């Protein structure tokens, strides 16, 4: 099976485009063993002859005769109690055969005659009247011989309720006379061993029979506590017995008073219907009607073991199908789902019914971008990164929230807080969602999340319940330089020592704050939490409030210095790729439809005639004005990236990549980090090279990626395929690693 689809036999994996490291599933089918011919013997010439009488005897089930075997405490056919060594419980069973351990004097019952076979291969008939050679020694060793013989004897027992071919081979320690004498509660003695019923999974229900040593007896509540004996000297925990069925244990060598009496009550096979024949049950009977009638007309699924009446199937069956394996309608594979050789994988039934696959969705998304998926993911820092994002200066402006997520500044598309309750908050968005928010620019009050009913895919709702200091609210509290207190909150001892939070202001908050941008979302730098506390909000419910104060070396975007810095860096409103072209095309199509409709009304022409956009002369100024107002990205050469003195010194030390750095340092500031990321991207993992190794051909590859290549006996550069020395020292370029870590702090976390 590949991707949930069954592959046709007789073809290779290449025919089905199964690639390297892809997962396939194999179903192993058991091959039936060849049936041995019974009643055949080989004569002197090597030919096989068949004895007719022997064949007839094997066809009939011969009940073994009850003969006594020397040293055996039981006979073939005796009803006994036998321990199942897998669970330590005792079951009623019947002895089918008696043998001895290999290497000992082995009395074996065969067709009613007990013979003893020694280890030397000599066979002699055992007799109870055989006299010992020395009477004295026989008298002294009588007990030893009896115990040794008893230990060597193995009983082959068939447990009641087990399959016919499931025979357990047990020693005499695990076989004893059937317990049939019940003991009343008054006769139970503390410290004695009894056979008791207990269910390990559901103590209140009936379960299996165990040996148990009574440790406590309460006469008022008539309850007993006991320690279960699981065999081989292993004791279980002390349990309280809910079932007061107690039997006395019969000793070996004694015959029970009622050995062939009624069976003891065991746990039911079905815990839903309790094995009541008149009660319908879809768990142990037909899954359609629940009826237990006509078991010979029921068929079992070979996959899920569910039972079905022949007449309950759709379509119904008249007789049992003559097939090796039968599957119910829920487990059967549709023939259309089987992929033929050379065919492509088809879409599953569930996905084929979706609107996106049928092309029948007529919803107009308009300008809404909240449900649009990301086209790229920020990888230069891990998702749980505290602090600024390399390459994203203060004042960066995006048209939609999804772009903010792609840049890694605030990863959630809709949620206002990004964080983890056990680590802290990484970023938040000020969008004016709560009436309690107050924004003063360098300092603002923020209201936590929760307390609003957003069921029905609602984005906004009034406060309807109290907020709790959990999840994202707790994450914000973790950033404060104070202990987390879900009762009264906390004040920071030194607010500047708290963890930073990236703050993004949205144009939606313009109605509440004059510091919000006119359009889109703007990154305003790092803030830290001064204090947090609970209070009664404007809606009358408890909310958690946070006071955040700006702590960023870059000037705020609304200040004079900040505006100069934005102009210097050439920061403009960023649109998704192809968005402006798409909007311009929509406006042109809309304008063309208006012109065509106007001409039809004025000329009264044929309704089928239409004017295409090409036939309409549109002025250049009109086409430009029809597109939505936007600020294009600056393409003029701006100021180059400002490198610190330490960074320039590290770049100078990286002599192996001098040619690359000479070109990169001349790039303008807004594109510098992007170009560095592209220049030092590992060709194998498509990420910034971590612990980079610079090859002789001046390519930079992750050390781990190059090691995997060498382990696969591929001794060439992954970038240019140039030959590499097999004994090449995979030394890390320490200078380059230090530079990348300074430009992209934390980019190697988790790698």
Secondary structure, 3 states (H helix, E strand, C coil): CECCECECCCCCHHHHCCCCCCCECCCCCCCCCCCCCCCEEECCCCCEEECHHHHHHHHCCCCCCCCCCCCCCCCCCCEEEEEECCCCEEEEEEEEEEEECCCCCEEEEECCEEEEECCCCCEEECCCCCCCCCHHHHHHCHHHHHHHHHHHEEEEEEECCCCCCCCEEEEHHHEEECCCCECCHHHCCCCCEEEEEECCCCCCCCCEEEEEEEEEEECCCCEEEEEEEEECCEEEEEEEECCCCEECCCCCCCCCCCCCCCCCCCCCCCCCCCCCCCCCCCCCCECCCCCCCCHHHEEECCCCCCEEEHHHCCCCCCCCCCCCCCCCCCCCCCHHHCECCCCCCCCCHHHHCCHHHHCCCCCCCCCCCCCCCCCCCCCCCCCCCCCCCCCCCCCCEECCHHHHHHHCCCCCCCCCEEEECCCEEEEEEECCCCCCCEECCCEEEEECCCCECCCCCCCCCCECCCCCCCHHHHHHHHCCCCCCCCCCCEECCCHHHCCCEEEEEEHHHHHCCCCCCCCCEEEEEEEEEEEEEEEECCCCCEEEEEEEEECCCCCCCCCHHHHHHHHHHCCCEECCCCHHHHHHHHHHHHHHHHHHHHHHHHHCCCCCCCCCCCCCCCCHHHHHHHCCCCCCCCCCCCCECCCCHHHHHHHHHCHHHHHHHHHHCCCEHHHHHHHHHHHCECCCCCCECCCEEECCCCCEEEHHHHHHHHHCCCCECCCCCCECCCCCCCCCCHHHHHHHHHHCCCCCCCC
